[in-house]
């Protein structure tokens, strides 16, 4: 059996048979320990979830907490930290399984008008993992308070590295476009945001980069990941906002790339950076909102980003047309006032 393949929904596991020399063997005759230890442990999260829907026996075996704990820790190495691991075990409706269901798919960027069921969290925990060609190069858990005036009134930004801190990587630095092409194809990033009070989590990364740019002067490469979230319809940040994650890489003395910055910011459709108070409202709704499908996360993330960029372009063009029309009206109004004034002066002179 391929460990990464999804079980076929058309073949119930309790009646599945295999023909070997005329002998028929029922899958249900396998000992549960064999199924759990030698089959289910080889599946990834989506495959294990699909297997649990095949039969009552597999549903029971696939609900074991240690299976989902292993999947969470192998998918996101940052979740092995003591605090995050304890939080995952206390998630309602399934512990690690509930955490995976919340954190694996992307949130749907659909605005909602319903009132929030809870207050915004006083603290946010970020579990971040960066890999290159399936090898982990960076992992960190960052805690961010959200109650002080500094957070609420300042532009929202989460930095994972200190100003002079760097992370070495095995990526070779080249002067051409080979590095950018390699990064956009082989680098992956996961940024899981966790509400430790409400026991909720959401993925804020497109998993694969949506763009890679090289700075013309410094030679640094900026790899951008993004998630498009719904904004508060009643607030100042209407429509959609971009939750942007930027990984800045530079050349080391040995010729390899090194990570120099990993940060998250949020901006609206006018390109304005959101302050902490408005960002917290958006993130709170994303934590409570619906999730998309677990398949094709990379394609879905890039598709949403392209649609967002197109909406920004159309919004900018509409704004420019509106401003242009207002400018014409203002000029016409000024000319009419000027002509009326001189007509009045000429009439009085006569």
ABEGO torsion letter per residue (X at the ends): XBAABBBBAABBAAABBBBBGGBBBBAAABBAAAAAAAAAAABBAAAAAAAAAABAAAAAAAABAAAAAAAAAAABAAAABAAAAAAAAABBGGEAAAAAAAAABBBBBBBBABBBABBBBABBBBBBBBBBGGBBABBBBBBBBAABAAAAABBBBBBABBAABBBBBABBBBABAAAAAAAAAABBBBBBBBBAAAGBBBBABAGBBABBBBBAAAGBBBBBBBBBBBBBAABABBEBBBBBBBBBBBBBAAGBBBBABBBBBBBBAAGBBBBAAAAAAAAAAAAABBBBBABGAAAAAAAAAAAAAAAAAAAAAAAAAAAAAAAAAAAAAAAAAAAAAAAAAAAAAX
